Amino acid sequence: MPLTKGHRYTWAQILEQTGADGSPPYYLPHQGTHVVAACVTTDLNPDAPNIILAGNGPEIARYADLFCRQSNQIPVCVKSADREWLCCGTFKLSKSSTEPVELRVQSDRAKRSNIYKILFLEEVL
């Protein structure tokens, strides 16, 4: 059963409904090397769900790159104040960037220094 826009989910429900294996990196739940969802926080991703800022840790960067090679649509969830995950809809990658100027702008905006890649998403209606 797919995640529904506007509904809230626990982490366990997201794993169950997407078939994700629950292994790191947690921001891109996956089955093996296939990304099946995105789960982010607005403190690290202020423009979520439309922009996801992938960090530069090895597995974090690896799964960002794997997602960029996929053509599927995924549900994107943002952690809400009640610690549950709000499904913001189904999105697809419109582009990604490692352009230094864009990275600097997004780093400043998010107050982060560890951004590896910017994932620009568009909602699929």
A tleap script that builds the chain and sets N, CA, C and O, in Angstrom:
source leaprc.protein.ff14SB
mol = sequence {
  NMET PRO LEU THR LYS GLY HIE ARG TYR THR
  TRP ALA GLN ILE LEU GLU GLN THR GLY ALA
  ASP GLY SER PRO PRO TYR TYR LEU PRO HIE
  GLN GLY THR HIE VAL VAL ALA ALA CYS VAL
  THR THR ASP LEU ASN PRO ASP ALA PRO ASN
  ILE ILE LEU ALA GLY ASN GLY PRO GLU ILE
  ALA ARG TYR ALA ASP LEU PHE CYS ARG GLN
  SER ASN GLN ILE PRO VAL CYS VAL LYS SER
  ALA ASP ARG GLU TRP LEU CYS CYS GLY THR
  PHE LYS LEU SER LYS SER SER THR GLU PRO
  VAL GLU LEU ARG VAL GLN SER ASP ARG ALA
  LYS ARG SER ASN ILE TYR LYS ILE LEU PHE
  LEU GLU GLU VAL CLEU
}
set mol.1.N position { 0.843 -1.176 0.000 }
set mol.1.CA position { 0.000 0.000 0.000 }
set mol.1.C position { 0.893 1.246 0.000 }
set mol.1.O position { 1.753 1.379 0.871 }
set mol.2.N position { 0.707 2.154 -0.955 }
set mol.2.CA position { 1.582 3.332 -1.014 }
set mol.2.C position { 1.283 4.329 0.106 }
set mol.2.O position { 0.193 4.340 0.677 }
set mol.3.N position { 2.261 5.147 0.398 }
set mol.3.CA position { 2.058 6.217 1.372 }
set mol.3.C position { 1.158 7.277 0.735 }
set mol.3.O position { 1.251 7.540 -0.464 }
set mol.4.N position { 0.299 7.875 1.535 }
set mol.4.CA position { -0.696 8.814 1.032 }
set mol.4.C position { -0.360 10.241 1.443 }
set mol.4.O position { -0.073 10.505 2.611 }
set mol.5.N position { -0.395 11.149 0.493 }
set mol.5.CA position { -0.118 12.556 0.758 }
set mol.5.C position { -1.056 13.072 1.847 }
set mol.5.O position { -2.262 12.830 1.819 }
set mol.6.N position { -0.468 13.790 2.810 }
set mol.6.CA position { -1.238 14.377 3.899 }
set mol.6.C position { -1.411 13.474 5.107 }
set mol.6.O position { -1.891 13.923 6.148 }
set mol.7.N position { -1.027 12.204 4.987 }
set mol.7.CA position { -1.136 11.275 6.115 }
set mol.7.C position { 0.180 11.240 6.877 }
set mol.7.O position { 1.247 11.487 6.316 }
set mol.8.N position { 0.086 10.931 8.157 }
set mol.8.CA position { 1.262 10.819 9.022 }
set mol.8.C position { 1.560 9.335 9.263 }
set mol.8.O position { 0.660 8.501 9.355 }
set mol.9.N position { 2.842 9.048 9.358 }
set mol.9.CA position { 3.289 7.664 9.519 }
set mol.9.C position { 4.384 7.586 10.566 }
set mol.9.O position { 5.126 8.543 10.787 }
set mol.10.N position { 4.471 6.439 11.202 }
set mol.10.CA position { 5.622 6.149 12.055 }
set mol.10.C position { 6.725 5.612 11.145 }
set mol.10.O position { 6.484 5.250 9.994 }
set mol.11.N position { 7.929 5.571 11.686 }
set mol.11.CA position { 9.049 5.020 10.918 }
set mol.11.C position { 8.768 3.559 10.548 }
set mol.11.O position { 9.034 3.141 9.421 }
set mol.12.N position { 8.239 2.796 11.484 }
set mol.12.CA position { 7.934 1.384 11.217 }
set mol.12.C position { 6.906 1.249 10.095 }
set mol.12.O position { 7.022 0.351 9.262 }
set mol.13.N position { 5.916 2.117 10.062 }
set mol.13.CA position { 4.915 2.063 8.992 }
set mol.13.C position { 5.531 2.391 7.634 }
set mol.13.O position { 5.187 1.773 6.627 }
set mol.14.N position { 6.436 3.355 7.609 }
set mol.14.CA position { 7.103 3.696 6.343 }
set mol.14.C position { 7.887 2.496 5.837 }
set mol.14.O position { 7.806 2.152 4.657 }
set mol.15.N position { 8.639 1.860 6.715 }
set mol.15.CA position { 9.410 0.686 6.306 }
set mol.15.C position { 8.497 -0.420 5.793 }
set mol.15.O position { 8.767 -1.037 4.763 }
set mol.16.N position { 7.420 -0.661 6.519 }
set mol.16.CA position { 6.492 -1.722 6.140 }
set mol.16.C position { 5.831 -1.434 4.795 }
set mol.16.O position { 5.752 -2.315 3.939 }
set mol.17.N position { 5.363 -0.218 4.609 }
set mol.17.CA position { 4.603 0.098 3.402 }
set mol.17.C position { 5.472 0.297 2.163 }
set mol.17.O position { 4.987 0.147 1.042 }
set mol.18.N position { 6.742 0.631 2.348 }
set mol.18.CA position { 7.620 0.794 1.183 }
set mol.18.C position { 8.463 -0.447 0.910 }
set mol.18.O position { 9.040 -0.586 -0.168 }
set mol.19.N position { 8.535 -1.353 1.895 }
set mol.19.CA position { 9.382 -2.525 1.747 }
set mol.19.C position { 10.856 -2.230 1.973 }
set mol.19.O position { 11.709 -3.057 1.652 }
set mol.20.N position { 11.166 -1.048 2.527 }
set mol.20.CA position { 12.556 -0.674 2.795 }
set mol.20.C position { 13.146 -1.571 3.872 }
set mol.20.O position { 12.427 -2.071 4.737 }
set mol.21.N position { 14.457 -1.773 3.814 }
set mol.21.CA position { 15.104 -2.679 4.764 }
set mol.21.C position { 15.506 -2.005 6.073 }
set mol.21.O position { 15.913 -2.692 7.010 }
set mol.22.N position { 15.403 -0.678 6.162 }
set mol.22.CA position { 15.678 0.023 7.413 }
set mol.22.C position { 17.141 0.230 7.736 }
set mol.22.O position { 17.479 0.621 8.853 }
set mol.23.N position { 18.015 -0.024 6.776 }
set mol.23.CA position { 19.441 0.183 7.020 }
set mol.23.C position { 19.857 1.593 6.592 }
set mol.23.O position { 19.176 2.223 5.782 }
set mol.24.N position { 20.971 2.084 7.134 }
set mol.24.CA position { 21.437 3.425 6.771 }
set mol.24.C position { 21.799 3.497 5.282 }
set mol.24.O position { 22.125 2.483 4.665 }
set mol.25.N position { 21.738 4.670 4.732 }
set mol.25.CA position { 21.344 5.947 5.310 }
set mol.25.C position { 19.832 6.054 5.407 }
set mol.25.O position { 19.107 5.659 4.493 }
set mol.26.N position { 19.376 6.581 6.501 }
set mol.26.CA position { 17.947 6.587 6.804 }
set mol.26.C position { 17.158 7.620 6.010 }
set mol.26.O position { 15.943 7.485 5.863 }
set mol.27.N position { 17.827 8.651 5.494 }
set mol.27.CA position { 17.086 9.683 4.772 }
set mol.27.C position { 16.566 9.195 3.424 }
set mol.27.O position { 15.640 9.789 2.871 }
set mol.28.N position { 17.139 8.134 2.894 }
set mol.28.CA position { 16.659 7.518 1.657 }
set mol.28.C position { 16.384 6.038 1.911 }
set mol.28.O position { 17.217 5.191 1.585 }
set mol.29.N position { 15.223 5.716 2.491 }
set mol.29.CA position { 14.896 4.306 2.711 }
set mol.29.C position { 15.004 3.532 1.390 }
set mol.29.O position { 14.617 4.019 0.328 }
set mol.30.N position { 15.532 2.333 1.491 }
set mol.30.CA position { 15.837 1.584 0.278 }
set mol.30.C position { 15.656 0.088 0.484 }
set mol.30.O position { 15.628 -0.410 1.609 }
set mol.31.N position { 15.534 -0.611 -0.636 }
set mol.31.CA position { 15.561 -2.074 -0.686 }
set mol.31.C position { 16.855 -2.401 -1.407 }
set mol.31.O position { 16.946 -2.253 -2.626 }
set mol.32.N position { 17.838 -2.836 -0.674 }
set mol.32.CA position { 19.148 -3.054 -1.295 }
set mol.32.C position { 19.705 -1.729 -1.790 }
set mol.32.O position { 19.966 -0.823 -0.998 }
set mol.33.N position { 19.888 -1.616 -3.113 }
set mol.33.CA position { 20.404 -0.364 -3.676 }
set mol.33.C position { 19.329 0.430 -4.409 }
set mol.33.O position { 19.651 1.356 -5.153 }
set mol.34.N position { 18.067 0.086 -4.214 }
set mol.34.CA position { 16.957 0.783 -4.868 }
set mol.34.C position { 16.242 1.677 -3.853 }
set mol.34.O position { 15.631 1.180 -2.907 }
set mol.35.N position { 16.318 2.989 -4.051 }
set mol.35.CA position { 15.686 3.953 -3.142 }
set mol.35.C position { 14.172 3.910 -3.347 }
set mol.35.O position { 13.691 3.998 -4.477 }
set mol.36.N position { 13.418 3.774 -2.238 }
set mol.36.CA position { 11.958 3.651 -2.317 }
set mol.36.C position { 11.217 4.818 -1.658 }
set mol.36.O position { 9.993 4.899 -1.764 }
set mol.37.N position { 11.922 5.711 -0.989 }
set mol.37.CA position { 11.291 6.863 -0.332 }
set mol.37.C position { 12.383 7.835 0.097 }
set mol.37.O position { 13.573 7.527 0.039 }
set mol.38.N position { 11.950 9.015 0.528 }
set mol.38.CA position { 12.857 9.972 1.158 }
set mol.38.C position { 12.192 10.417 2.455 }
set mol.38.O position { 10.994 10.700 2.485 }
set mol.39.N position { 12.978 10.475 3.522 }
set mol.39.CA position { 12.485 10.901 4.837 }
set mol.39.C position { 13.491 11.904 5.387 }
set mol.39.O position { 14.613 11.542 5.741 }
set mol.40.N position { 13.084 13.155 5.455 }
set mol.40.CA position { 14.024 14.210 5.816 }
set mol.40.C position { 13.438 15.110 6.898 }
set mol.40.O position { 12.244 15.072 7.194 }
set mol.41.N position { 14.315 15.913 7.472 }
set mol.41.CA position { 13.914 16.899 8.465 }
set mol.41.C position { 14.152 18.290 7.883 }
set mol.41.O position { 15.056 18.489 7.071 }
set mol.42.N position { 13.334 19.241 8.307 }
set mol.42.CA position { 13.496 20.586 7.766 }
set mol.42.C position { 14.672 21.339 8.388 }
set mol.42.O position { 15.110 22.351 7.842 }
set mol.43.N position { 15.187 20.860 9.518 }
set mol.43.CA position { 16.377 21.527 10.062 }
set mol.43.C position { 17.587 21.282 9.162 }
set mol.43.O position { 18.445 22.157 9.040 }
set mol.44.N position { 17.670 20.124 8.537 }
set mol.44.CA position { 18.772 19.826 7.618 }
set mol.44.C position { 18.409 20.100 6.159 }
set mol.44.O position { 19.292 20.222 5.309 }
set mol.45.N position { 17.115 20.196 5.872 }
set mol.45.CA position { 16.609 20.384 4.509 }
set mol.45.C position { 15.498 21.426 4.531 }
set mol.45.O position { 14.322 21.072 4.448 }
set mol.46.N position { 15.856 22.719 4.644 }
set mol.46.CA position { 14.835 23.750 4.847 }
set mol.46.C position { 13.825 23.886 3.715 }
set mol.46.O position { 12.736 24.419 3.931 }
set mol.47.N position { 14.151 23.424 2.531 }
set mol.47.CA position { 13.240 23.528 1.396 }
set mol.47.C position { 12.595 22.197 1.027 }
set mol.47.O position { 12.092 22.025 -0.083 }
set mol.48.N position { 12.616 21.258 1.971 }
set mol.48.CA position { 11.973 19.956 1.731 }
set mol.48.C position { 10.473 20.182 1.630 }
set mol.48.O position { 9.945 21.042 2.335 }
set mol.49.N position { 9.782 19.462 0.803 }
set mol.49.CA position { 10.195 18.271 0.074 }
set mol.49.C position { 10.782 18.535 -1.316 }
set mol.49.O position { 11.162 17.590 -2.007 }
set mol.50.N position { 10.862 19.809 -1.741 }
set mol.50.CA position { 11.309 20.102 -3.102 }
set mol.50.C position { 12.815 20.054 -3.291 }
set mol.50.O position { 13.297 19.844 -4.404 }
set mol.51.N position { 13.554 20.245 -2.222 }
set mol.51.CA position { 15.016 20.188 -2.304 }
set mol.51.C position { 15.516 19.356 -1.130 }
set mol.51.O position { 15.195 19.623 0.028 }
set mol.52.N position { 16.305 18.347 -1.457 }
set mol.52.CA position { 16.939 17.507 -0.438 }
set mol.52.C position { 18.442 17.706 -0.548 }
set mol.52.O position { 19.014 17.633 -1.636 }
set mol.53.N position { 19.063 17.954 0.574 }
set mol.53.CA position { 20.503 18.198 0.635 }
set mol.53.C position { 21.198 16.952 1.162 }
set mol.53.O position { 21.124 16.638 2.349 }
set mol.54.N position { 21.864 16.259 0.273 }
set mol.54.CA position { 22.569 15.033 0.655 }
set mol.54.C position { 23.911 15.397 1.264 }
set mol.54.O position { 24.675 16.176 0.695 }
set mol.55.N position { 24.188 14.826 2.428 }
set mol.55.CA position { 25.464 15.053 3.098 }
set mol.55.C position { 26.599 14.320 2.402 }
set mol.55.O position { 26.390 13.623 1.409 }
set mol.56.N position { 27.807 14.487 2.937 }
set mol.56.CA position { 28.975 13.916 2.268 }
set mol.56.C position { 29.521 12.650 2.911 }
set mol.56.O position { 30.633 12.240 2.579 }
set mol.57.N position { 28.792 12.022 3.808 }
set mol.57.CA position { 29.233 10.728 4.335 }
set mol.57.C position { 29.201 9.687 3.228 }
set mol.57.O position { 28.403 9.810 2.299 }
set mol.58.N position { 30.050 8.661 3.300 }
set mol.58.CA position { 30.158 7.687 2.198 }
set mol.58.C position { 28.834 7.046 1.790 }
set mol.58.O position { 28.499 7.043 0.605 }
set mol.59.N position { 28.083 6.509 2.728 }
set mol.59.CA position { 26.813 5.864 2.377 }
set mol.59.C position { 25.746 6.895 2.003 }
set mol.59.O position { 24.899 6.640 1.146 }
set mol.60.N position { 25.794 8.046 2.646 }
set mol.60.CA position { 24.837 9.115 2.340 }
set mol.60.C position { 25.025 9.561 0.897 }
set mol.60.O position { 24.052 9.676 0.151 }
set mol.61.N position { 26.253 9.809 0.503 }
set mol.61.CA position { 26.549 10.226 -0.871 }
set mol.61.C position { 26.255 9.104 -1.862 }
set mol.61.O position { 25.728 9.354 -2.946 }
set mol.62.N position { 26.586 7.891 -1.502 }
set mol.62.CA position { 26.353 6.741 -2.399 }
set mol.62.C position { 24.879 6.599 -2.742 }
set mol.62.O position { 24.529 6.405 -3.906 }
set mol.63.N position { 24.011 6.693 -1.740 }
set mol.63.CA position { 22.581 6.541 -2.003 }
set mol.63.C position { 22.002 7.751 -2.732 }
set mol.63.O position { 21.033 7.608 -3.478 }
set mol.64.N position { 22.568 8.923 -2.536 }
set mol.64.CA position { 22.146 10.084 -3.338 }
set mol.64.C position { 22.460 9.812 -4.806 }
set mol.64.O position { 21.637 10.081 -5.680 }
set mol.65.N position { 23.642 9.282 -5.073 }
set mol.65.CA position { 24.025 8.965 -6.454 }
set mol.65.C position { 23.155 7.848 -7.024 }
set mol.65.O position { 22.756 7.909 -8.187 }
set mol.66.N position { 22.857 6.828 -6.219 }
set mol.66.CA position { 21.982 5.747 -6.688 }
set mol.66.C position { 20.600 6.295 -7.032 }
set mol.66.O position { 20.030 5.940 -8.063 }
set mol.67.N position { 20.062 7.158 -6.175 }
set mol.67.CA position { 18.754 7.745 -6.455 }
set mol.67.C position { 18.774 8.548 -7.750 }
set mol.67.O position { 17.815 8.509 -8.521 }
set mol.68.N position { 19.860 9.274 -7.991 }
set mol.68.CA position { 19.961 10.080 -9.215 }
set mol.68.C position { 19.973 9.218 -10.477 }
set mol.68.O position { 19.608 9.701 -11.549 }
set mol.69.N position { 20.380 7.974 -10.373 }
set mol.69.CA position { 20.404 7.070 -11.535 }
set mol.69.C position { 19.067 6.348 -11.736 }
set mol.69.O position { 18.858 5.706 -12.765 }
set mol.70.N position { 18.173 6.452 -10.765 }
set mol.70.CA position { 16.865 5.814 -10.868 }
set mol.70.C position { 15.903 6.734 -11.625 }
set mol.70.O position { 16.115 7.944 -11.707 }
set mol.71.N position { 14.860 6.144 -12.166 }
set mol.71.CA position { 13.854 6.962 -12.854 }
set mol.71.C position { 12.492 6.868 -12.173 }
set mol.71.O position { 11.504 7.400 -12.680 }
set mol.72.N position { 12.439 6.196 -11.033 }
set mol.72.CA position { 11.151 5.993 -10.371 }
set mol.72.C position { 10.718 7.197 -9.541 }
set mol.72.O position { 11.513 8.089 -9.247 }
set mol.73.N position { 9.458 7.199 -9.177 }
set mol.73.CA position { 8.877 8.205 -8.309 }
set mol.73.C position { 8.854 7.630 -6.894 }
set mol.73.O position { 8.647 6.432 -6.698 }
set mol.74.N position { 9.070 8.509 -5.915 }
set mol.74.CA position { 9.100 8.048 -4.526 }
set mol.74.C position { 8.266 8.972 -3.646 }
set mol.74.O position { 8.136 10.159 -3.942 }
set mol.75.N position { 7.701 8.435 -2.565 }
set mol.75.CA position { 7.055 9.314 -1.593 }
set mol.75.C position { 8.131 10.056 -0.796 }
set mol.75.O position { 9.186 9.505 -0.482 }
set mol.76.N position { 7.838 11.309 -0.480 }
set mol.76.CA position { 8.755 12.100 0.334 }
set mol.76.C position { 8.025 12.467 1.619 }
set mol.76.O position { 6.928 13.025 1.588 }
set mol.77.N position { 8.647 12.146 2.743 }
set mol.77.CA position { 8.080 12.422 4.062 }
set mol.77.C position { 8.984 13.381 4.817 }
set mol.77.O position { 10.210 13.298 4.745 }
set mol.78.N position { 8.354 14.288 5.539 }
set mol.78.CA position { 9.075 15.261 6.352 }
set mol.78.C position { 8.666 15.043 7.802 }
set mol.78.O position { 7.482 14.907 8.109 }
set mol.79.N position { 9.651 15.011 8.683 }
set mol.79.CA position { 9.360 14.785 10.107 }
set mol.79.C position { 8.595 15.982 10.656 }
set mol.79.O position { 9.002 17.132 10.486 }
set mol.80.N position { 7.482 15.690 11.317 }
set mol.80.CA position { 6.628 16.744 11.865 }
set mol.80.C position { 6.958 16.975 13.338 }
set mol.80.O position { 7.734 16.236 13.944 }
set mol.81.N position { 6.354 18.008 13.890 }
set mol.81.CA position { 6.615 18.366 15.291 }
set mol.81.C position { 6.265 17.242 16.250 }
set mol.81.O position { 6.864 17.138 17.321 }
set mol.82.N position { 5.303 16.397 15.886 }
set mol.82.CA position { 4.912 15.302 16.771 }
set mol.82.C position { 5.792 14.056 16.589 }
set mol.82.O position { 5.479 12.985 17.109 }
set mol.83.N position { 6.882 14.210 15.855 }
set mol.83.CA position { 7.897 13.162 15.629 }
set mol.83.C position { 7.422 12.080 14.664 }
set mol.83.O position { 8.126 11.092 14.455 }
set mol.84.N position { 6.245 12.250 14.077 }
set mol.84.CA position { 5.821 11.339 13.028 }
set mol.84.C position { 6.253 11.940 11.697 }
set mol.84.O position { 6.747 13.066 11.635 }
set mol.85.N position { 6.060 11.175 10.651 }
set mol.85.CA position { 6.480 11.580 9.314 }
set mol.85.C position { 5.256 11.940 8.489 }
set mol.85.O position { 4.354 11.116 8.330 }
set mol.86.N position { 5.211 13.152 7.966 }
set mol.86.CA position { 4.126 13.612 7.123 }
set mol.86.C position { 4.481 13.344 5.673 }
set mol.86.O position { 5.506 13.818 5.183 }
set mol.87.N position { 3.639 12.587 4.984 }
set mol.87.CA position { 3.876 12.327 3.567 }
set mol.87.C position { 3.463 13.569 2.777 }
set mol.87.O position { 2.312 13.999 2.839 }
set mol.88.N position { 4.400 14.130 2.046 }
set mol.88.CA position { 4.164 15.357 1.279 }
set mol.88.C position { 3.754 15.071 -0.158 }
set mol.88.O position { 3.487 15.999 -0.922 }
set mol.89.N position { 3.702 13.800 -0.534 }
set mol.89.CA position { 3.310 13.427 -1.890 }
set mol.89.C position { 4.343 12.537 -2.534 }
set mol.89.O position { 5.288 12.076 -1.894 }
set mol.90.N position { 4.139 12.305 -3.830 }
set mol.90.CA position { 5.048 11.488 -4.622 }
set mol.90.C position { 5.851 12.419 -5.514 }
set mol.90.O position { 5.300 13.303 -6.169 }
set mol.91.N position { 7.156 12.208 -5.531 }
set mol.91.CA position { 8.063 13.104 -6.234 }
set mol.91.C position { 9.004 12.313 -7.142 }
set mol.91.O position { 9.223 11.115 -6.965 }
set mol.92.N position { 9.546 13.033 -8.116 }
set mol.92.CA position { 10.600 12.471 -8.948 }
set mol.92.C position { 11.733 13.486 -8.996 }
set mol.92.O position { 11.530 14.677 -8.758 }
set mol.93.N position { 12.903 13.007 -9.302 }
set mol.93.CA position { 14.078 13.870 -9.416 }
set mol.93.C position { 13.952 14.693 -10.685 }
set mol.93.O position { 13.748 14.141 -11.766 }
set mol.94.N position { 14.070 16.007 -10.564 }
set mol.94.CA position { 14.078 16.839 -11.769 }
set mol.94.C position { 15.503 17.155 -12.193 }
set mol.94.O position { 15.799 17.253 -13.384 }
set mol.95.N position { 16.389 17.315 -11.205 }
set mol.95.CA position { 17.817 17.487 -11.496 }
set mol.95.C position { 18.585 17.373 -10.191 }
set mol.95.O position { 18.014 17.407 -9.100 }
set mol.96.N position { 19.879 17.238 -10.334 }
set mol.96.CA position { 20.754 17.261 -9.162 }
set mol.96.C position { 21.916 18.192 -9.483 }
set mol.96.O position { 22.176 18.514 -10.643 }
set mol.97.N position { 22.600 18.609 -8.443 }
set mol.97.CA position { 23.708 19.531 -8.668 }
set mol.97.C position { 24.807 19.342 -7.639 }
set mol.97.O position { 24.554 19.112 -6.456 }
set mol.98.N position { 26.022 19.445 -8.121 }
set mol.98.CA position { 27.202 19.552 -7.259 }
set mol.98.C position { 27.960 20.830 -7.616 }
set mol.98.O position { 29.137 20.984 -7.288 }
set mol.99.N position { 27.271 21.731 -8.286 }
set mol.99.CA position { 27.850 23.018 -8.686 }
set mol.99.C position { 28.257 23.796 -7.434 }
set mol.99.O position { 27.428 24.019 -6.552 }
set mol.100.N position { 29.519 24.210 -7.347 }
set mol.100.CA position { 30.002 24.881 -6.131 }
set mol.100.C position { 29.175 26.090 -5.684 }
set mol.100.O position { 28.947 26.270 -4.488 }
set mol.101.N position { 28.731 26.911 -6.621 }
set mol.101.CA position { 27.947 28.091 -6.242 }
set mol.101.C position { 26.620 27.660 -5.629 }
set mol.101.O position { 26.208 28.204 -4.604 }
set mol.102.N position { 25.944 26.688 -6.245 }
set mol.102.CA position { 24.674 26.193 -5.700 }
set mol.102.C position { 24.889 25.534 -4.336 }
set mol.102.O position { 24.091 25.729 -3.418 }
set mol.103.N position { 25.958 24.760 -4.204 }
set mol.103.CA position { 26.261 24.122 -2.923 }
set mol.103.C position { 26.477 25.176 -1.832 }
set mol.103.O position { 26.007 25.019 -0.705 }
set mol.104.N position { 27.181 26.230 -2.174 }
set mol.104.CA position { 27.447 27.289 -1.192 }
set mol.104.C position { 26.142 27.981 -0.775 }
set mol.104.O position { 25.924 28.228 0.411 }
set mol.105.N position { 25.280 28.292 -1.742 }
set mol.105.CA position { 23.998 28.937 -1.437 }
set mol.105.C position { 23.172 28.044 -0.516 }
set mol.105.O position { 22.634 28.510 0.489 }
set mol.106.N position { 23.073 26.767 -0.858 }
set mol.106.CA position { 22.272 25.844 -0.044 }
set mol.106.C position { 22.929 25.600 1.324 }
set mol.106.O position { 22.229 25.464 2.327 }
set mol.107.N position { 24.241 25.545 1.368 }
set mol.107.CA position { 24.958 25.381 2.643 }
set mol.107.C position { 24.664 26.550 3.577 }
set mol.107.O position { 24.405 26.361 4.765 }
set mol.108.N position { 24.707 27.760 3.022 }
set mol.108.CA position { 24.413 28.949 3.827 }
set mol.108.C position { 22.967 28.923 4.306 }
set mol.108.O position { 22.683 29.212 5.469 }
set mol.109.N position { 22.064 28.578 3.408 }
set mol.109.CA position { 20.633 28.570 3.744 }
set mol.109.C position { 20.333 27.555 4.854 }
set mol.109.O position { 19.561 27.838 5.771 }
set mol.110.N position { 20.945 26.381 4.763 }
set mol.110.CA position { 20.687 25.317 5.735 }
set mol.110.C position { 21.620 25.379 6.945 }
set mol.110.O position { 21.468 24.611 7.895 }
set mol.111.N position { 22.573 26.287 6.901 }
set mol.111.CA position { 23.579 26.393 7.968 }
set mol.111.C position { 24.310 25.060 8.154 }
set mol.111.O position { 24.500 24.573 9.268 }
set mol.112.N position { 24.712 24.493 7.008 }
set mol.112.CA position { 25.432 23.214 6.998 }
set mol.112.C position { 26.684 23.362 6.155 }
set mol.112.O position { 26.724 24.154 5.212 }
set mol.113.N position { 27.697 22.598 6.500 }
set mol.113.CA position { 28.935 22.636 5.720 }
set mol.113.C position { 29.252 21.291 5.066 }
set mol.113.O position { 30.312 21.126 4.462 }
set mol.114.N position { 28.339 20.341 5.186 }
set mol.114.CA position { 28.646 18.989 4.730 }
set mol.114.C position { 27.791 18.531 3.541 }
set mol.114.O position { 27.525 17.337 3.404 }
set mol.115.N position { 27.361 19.451 2.690 }
set mol.115.CA position { 26.486 19.070 1.583 }
set mol.115.C position { 27.311 18.573 0.407 }
set mol.115.O position { 28.207 19.257 -0.087 }
set mol.116.N position { 26.984 17.370 -0.021 }
set mol.116.CA position { 27.650 16.728 -1.155 }
set mol.116.C position { 26.920 17.012 -2.470 }
set mol.116.O position { 27.539 17.310 -3.492 }
set mol.117.N position { 25.591 16.912 -2.417 }
set mol.117.CA position { 24.804 17.030 -3.638 }
set mol.117.C position { 23.422 17.569 -3.293 }
set mol.117.O position { 22.864 17.279 -2.234 }
set mol.118.N position { 22.887 18.361 -4.217 }
set mol.118.CA position { 21.541 18.902 -4.072 }
set mol.118.C position { 20.619 18.100 -4.986 }
set mol.118.O position { 20.888 17.943 -6.177 }
set mol.119.N position { 19.526 17.595 -4.409 }
set mol.119.CA position { 18.534 16.848 -5.182 }
set mol.119.C position { 17.296 17.731 -5.319 }
set mol.119.O position { 16.636 18.046 -4.329 }
set mol.120.N position { 16.990 18.123 -6.541 }
set mol.120.CA position { 15.821 18.937 -6.821 }
set mol.120.C position { 14.692 18.000 -7.245 }
set mol.120.O position { 14.826 17.245 -8.208 }
set mol.121.N position { 13.586 18.060 -6.519 }
set mol.121.CA position { 12.463 17.157 -6.779 }
set mol.121.C position { 11.259 17.942 -7.264 }
set mol.121.O position { 11.092 19.122 -6.955 }
set mol.122.N position { 10.420 17.253 -8.037 }
set mol.122.CA position { 9.137 17.843 -8.432 }
set mol.122.C position { 8.045 16.858 -8.134 }
set mol.122.O position { 8.195 15.652 -8.326 }
set mol.123.N position { 6.930 17.397 -7.655 }
set mol.123.CA position { 5.818 16.515 -7.289 }
set mol.123.C position { 5.158 15.969 -8.537 }
set mol.123.O position { 4.993 16.670 -9.536 }
set mol.124.N position { 4.785 14.705 -8.457 }
set mol.124.CA position { 4.067 14.035 -9.539 }
set mol.124.C position { 2.599 14.010 -9.134 }
set mol.124.O position { 2.231 13.406 -8.127 }
set mol.125.N position { 1.784 14.657 -9.913 }
set mol.125.CA position { 0.361 14.735 -9.562 }
set mol.125.C position { -0.441 13.642 -10.218 }
set mol.125.O position { -1.655 13.567 -10.025 }
savepdb mol mol.pdb
quit
